[in-house]
Amino acid sequence: MNSVNLIGRLTRDPEMRKTDEGRSICTFSLAIDDIHSKDDRADFLRITVFGNPADLCERYLRKGFLAGVTGRLRSDSYTDSEGITRSSVKVVADNVRFLQWPERNGGSEGGEEAADS
């Protein structure tokens, strides 16, 4: 079984791109606090969302916003500009929950809007 559930804050605004077929792909990174660490340690994971949920993430999420992600781990390898093979782990999201919304009229709107794949 390959399943992860994460809650964290976006480290930057989401980035959107489209495939040649027009399918949306949104990527962002989450900072996830390590509650078992004695110092203020956080893990940073790259999240990838596809399709209509990607459009919603790009539209509503911003740097610093709190989001919940359910998905699966995926490892990739690539060769960098110096010819060294590197590996990375990312999360392919099946569901993204918006746990924080933009402020309106001086107040914060809550909600459990979800972007499901």
C-alpha positions, 0 to 999 in steps of 0.5 A: 500500500502506498498512501500518505496524509499530510497537513502543512503550509505552502512554501510558495505560490503554486505553479501551473502548466498544461500538457500538450493535450491540455491537462492541467498540472499544478505543483507546490511544496508543503512544509510539514512540521515534525511534531516529534522533533525537539527543535523547529524541524520541518520536512519539505515535500513537493506535491503534484496535482492533475486535472480539475483539482490542479486548476482549483489549487492554482486558483485558491492556494497561496504561499503560507496557506494551510492545506491537507493532502492525501496521495501516494509517494513517487520516487524519480531520478534524473541527471543534473547538469554536472552528469550526477544522477539524483533522486527525489521523492514527491507526492502525487495528490489524490485529494487536496483540502483547503484548510485556509482561505484568503481573508475577506473584509478583515476576517478569515473564511474557513472551509473544507473545500476539497479538490479531488482527482 
